[in-house]
Amino acid sequence: MPLTDVDIFNRALSLLNELTKQVTSITADATPNGKLAALHYESTRDEELRLNKWIFAINRATLVIHAAVGFTNKTGWSYAYTVPTDNLRVIGIYEADASGFVYTVDHSSEIYYRYRQEKGVLYCNVPSQSPNPYVKYIQEVTDPTLFDVNFVEMLTCALAAKICKGVTGDTALKASMLQEYAARLVRARDTNALEAEDDSEAEGESWWTDRR
């Protein structure tokens, strides 16, 4: 059976020994655990997606001029573009060469531009002959069948740690879940780095300890 959001949340509950109080829906389960699912699942998923350049979540999209701003020099930038609606974190703004959106290991087909992001708008300077850059970003992936298996395990532990106090009231168990989350995060990042096209797709040490 394809993996679902409900499966992931119920795995988190199983880590807390809640095997008999599983949920049937992320958004429409009226039980106490169902309410926790509605409160925490989507925000935790997006939080975990944001913190690393996960290969399965990287996307590219052609940028369009922001209708409310348009071309502007008032901010010190030449162009203003709309951030994609499914963006969780911008990685960079680039210009494709004559071959289009080809991405090579040595970045020979991507030209990077400095940018600034404010209130859903991306400001950047691009050559006048190249008014159509594209953005590389972390996409809000809502289909769990696209998640890497190590990301699933990490997300499961993140959820278990977040809901632990509300489900069990056990602070020692929460501390244990945070430790397990840290280990799963390292494994997920290491695997992601190994599978990335180059080291620039991977990121450094976890900041999980800052989130207790």
Backbone torsions as a table, in degrees:
resi	resn	phi	psi	omega
1	MET	NA	138.9	177.4
2	PRO	-62.0	143.3	178.8
3	LEU	-66.5	139.7	179.3
4	THR	-124.1	166.2	174.7
5	ASP	-58.3	-39.2	179.9
6	VAL	-63.0	-40.9	178.1
7	ASP	-58.2	-45.3	-178.1
8	ILE	-63.7	-45.2	-179.5
9	PHE	-65.6	-39.2	179.1
10	ASN	-68.2	-29.7	173.6
11	ARG	-64.0	-39.7	177.6
12	ALA	-62.8	-42.0	177.8
13	LEU	-63.4	-37.4	-179.9
14	SER	-65.1	-32.2	175.7
15	LEU	-64.9	-21.9	179.0
16	LEU	-100.6	15.9	179.0
17	ASN	62.8	31.3	178.2
18	GLU	-101.6	52.2	-174.6
19	LEU	-70.4	-25.2	-177.7
20	THR	-97.8	1.6	-178.0
21	LYS	-126.9	49.6	179.6
22	GLN	-75.4	158.1	180.0
23	VAL	-98.5	159.1	179.2
24	THR	-109.4	-10.1	-178.9
25	SER	-157.5	149.2	176.7
26	ILE	-79.4	-31.1	-173.3
27	THR	-115.9	-12.8	-172.2
28	ALA	-129.4	24.2	177.7
29	ASP	-101.6	119.1	-173.4
30	ALA	-87.4	0.4	178.3
31	THR	-71.2	163.6	177.6
32	PRO	-54.9	-43.9	178.3
33	ASN	-69.2	-32.1	176.7
34	GLY	-65.1	-37.8	177.2
35	LYS	-66.5	-35.8	175.6
36	LEU	-66.1	-36.7	177.9
37	ALA	-62.5	-46.3	179.1
38	ALA	-63.8	-34.0	-176.8
39	LEU	-77.0	-36.7	-168.0
40	HIS	-115.1	-24.3	-169.1
41	TYR	-61.9	-57.2	-174.0
42	GLU	-64.7	-41.1	-179.3
43	SER	-66.9	-37.7	178.4
44	THR	-69.1	-41.7	176.4
45	ARG	-56.7	-48.5	-178.5
46	ASP	-67.1	-36.3	177.9
47	GLU	-61.7	-43.7	179.9
48	GLU	-71.3	-33.4	176.1
49	LEU	-64.6	-38.9	-176.5
50	ARG	-66.5	-30.9	-165.4
51	LEU	-79.3	-5.6	-179.8
52	ASN	-150.1	158.4	176.7
53	LYS	-84.5	72.9	179.4
54	TRP	-66.6	131.4	-177.5
55	ILE	-58.0	-41.9	-176.3
56	PHE	-69.8	-13.9	-176.2
57	ALA	-107.6	-3.7	180.0
58	ILE	-76.8	132.6	179.3
59	ASN	-136.9	160.8	176.8
60	ARG	-130.8	142.0	-179.0
61	ALA	-147.1	141.3	174.5
62	THR	-66.8	134.2	-179.5
63	LEU	-88.2	146.5	177.3
64	VAL	-120.3	149.8	-179.7
65	ILE	-59.2	134.5	178.3
66	HIS	-69.6	121.4	-172.5
67	ALA	-61.7	-35.9	-175.3
68	ALA	-81.9	-14.1	-176.8
69	VAL	-116.4	-48.4	-179.0
70	GLY	64.4	-154.3	178.2
71	PHE	-71.8	135.7	-176.3
72	THR	-149.2	144.4	172.5
73	ASN	-118.6	-1.8	-175.9
74	LYS	-66.0	-29.1	-178.3
75	THR	-93.5	-1.6	-176.2
76	GLY	90.6	2.6	178.3
77	TRP	-117.1	152.5	-175.3
78	SER	-86.4	-28.0	-175.3
79	TYR	-133.1	151.5	175.5
80	ALA	-128.8	128.6	-176.4
81	TYR	-126.2	154.4	179.3
82	THR	-82.7	133.0	175.8
83	VAL	-70.5	136.8	177.5
84	PRO	-55.0	143.8	-175.8
85	THR	-66.2	-25.2	-179.5
86	ASP	-99.5	18.0	-180.0
87	ASN	-76.3	134.4	171.2
88	LEU	-108.6	-27.7	-177.8
89	ARG	-165.1	124.3	179.0
90	VAL	-78.9	131.9	175.6
91	ILE	-92.7	-40.5	179.0
92	GLY	175.7	164.6	174.9
93	ILE	-109.9	133.7	-174.3
94	TYR	-134.4	166.9	171.8
95	GLU	-121.5	129.2	177.8
96	ALA	-79.2	149.2	176.4
97	ASP	-83.7	-166.0	-175.4
98	ALA	-61.4	-20.6	-179.3
99	SER	-82.3	-2.7	177.8
100	GLY	89.8	-140.3	-175.0
101	PHE	-88.4	45.6	177.2
102	VAL	-82.2	131.5	-179.2
103	TYR	-115.5	118.8	-178.3
104	THR	-112.7	161.9	-176.2
105	VAL	-59.9	-38.3	-177.5
106	ASP	-92.8	11.4	177.3
107	HIS	62.4	20.8	-176.1
108	SER	-66.2	-18.8	-179.6
109	SER	-105.1	11.0	176.3
110	GLU	-125.3	130.5	175.2
111	ILE	-111.9	119.1	-173.8
112	TYR	-87.7	141.0	175.9
113	TYR	-121.5	142.2	172.3
114	ARG	-66.0	150.5	-177.7
115	TYR	-152.5	169.3	174.6
116	ARG	-139.1	137.2	-178.4
117	GLN	-113.4	126.4	178.7
118	GLU	-144.0	124.1	171.6
119	LYS	49.1	48.3	176.3
120	GLY	78.9	10.6	179.8
121	VAL	-122.0	136.8	175.7
122	LEU	-106.3	119.3	177.7
123	TYR	-101.6	136.6	177.3
124	CYS	-157.9	165.9	174.7
125	ASN	-109.1	125.4	178.9
126	VAL	-129.7	151.2	176.6
127	PRO	-58.8	145.4	-178.0
128	SER	-60.5	-27.3	180.0
129	GLN	-83.8	-1.5	-179.2
130	SER	-132.3	69.2	-174.8
131	PRO	-85.4	17.0	-175.8
132	ASN	-132.4	67.1	178.2
133	PRO	-75.2	173.7	174.9
134	TYR	-130.5	161.2	-177.7
135	VAL	-111.6	137.8	171.1
136	LYS	-105.6	131.1	-172.2
137	TYR	-152.7	166.6	172.8
138	ILE	-86.5	119.7	-176.5
139	GLN	-86.9	146.5	173.4
140	GLU	-74.9	92.8	-178.6
141	VAL	-84.3	116.5	-177.0
142	THR	-104.2	-8.9	179.4
143	ASP	-93.2	107.6	-176.1
144	PRO	-65.9	-16.6	177.5
145	THR	-69.6	-13.0	177.9
146	LEU	-90.4	-12.4	-177.9
147	PHE	-68.5	143.6	170.0
148	ASP	-68.4	147.3	-176.2
149	VAL	-60.2	-36.1	179.2
150	ASN	-72.0	-30.6	174.7
151	PHE	-66.5	-39.4	178.6
152	VAL	-59.9	-46.0	179.9
153	GLU	-64.0	-39.2	178.5
154	MET	-65.6	-45.9	179.4
155	LEU	-62.3	-39.1	178.1
156	THR	-58.9	-45.1	179.7
157	CYS	-68.6	-37.3	177.5
158	ALA	-61.7	-42.5	178.4
159	LEU	-66.1	-43.2	-179.6
160	ALA	-60.6	-41.8	178.7
161	ALA	-65.9	-37.6	-175.9
162	LYS	-71.8	-37.5	-175.9
163	ILE	-96.3	-3.2	-172.3
164	CYS	-56.0	-48.9	-176.6
165	LYS	-64.0	-40.1	179.8
166	GLY	-69.0	-30.0	-177.8
167	VAL	-87.5	-44.7	-171.9
168	THR	-115.4	-25.1	-174.6
169	GLY	71.4	9.5	-175.1
170	ASP	-95.4	103.4	-178.0
171	THR	-70.4	-31.3	177.8
172	ALA	-65.9	-40.4	178.1
173	LEU	-66.1	-37.5	176.6
174	LYS	-62.0	-42.7	177.9
175	ALA	-61.0	-39.3	177.9
176	SER	-64.7	-39.8	179.0
177	MET	-66.9	-36.0	177.0
178	LEU	-64.9	-39.0	177.1
179	GLN	-65.7	-41.4	178.0
180	GLU	-66.0	-39.2	176.6
181	TYR	-59.4	-44.4	-179.4
182	ALA	-59.8	-43.0	179.7
183	ALA	-66.0	-41.2	-179.9
184	ARG	-67.9	-34.9	178.0
185	LEU	-64.6	-44.0	178.3
186	VAL	-60.6	-44.9	-180.0
187	ARG	-63.4	-43.5	-179.6
188	ALA	-63.7	-41.9	179.3
189	ARG	-67.5	-40.1	179.2
190	ASP	-62.6	-44.4	178.9
191	THR	-64.3	-41.6	179.2
192	ASN	-61.8	-41.0	180.0
193	ALA	-65.5	-38.8	179.9
194	LEU	-66.3	-34.8	-176.7
195	GLU	-90.6	-10.3	-179.7
196	ALA	-67.3	154.7	-178.4
197	GLU	-69.2	-28.0	175.4
198	ASP	-158.8	169.5	-173.7
199	ASP	-64.0	-19.7	-178.1
200	SER	-68.3	-17.1	178.6
201	GLU	-82.7	-11.7	-179.6
202	ALA	-102.2	157.7	-179.0
203	GLU	-127.8	172.6	-169.2
204	GLY	-80.8	-151.1	-172.7
205	GLU	-64.4	155.6	-179.8
206	SER	-69.1	148.6	172.3
207	TRP	-109.1	27.1	-175.7
208	TRP	-59.6	-32.0	-177.1
209	THR	-66.5	-20.4	178.5
210	ASP	-80.1	-5.5	-171.9
211	ARG	-109.1	9.9	-178.5
212	ARG	-67.0	NA	NA
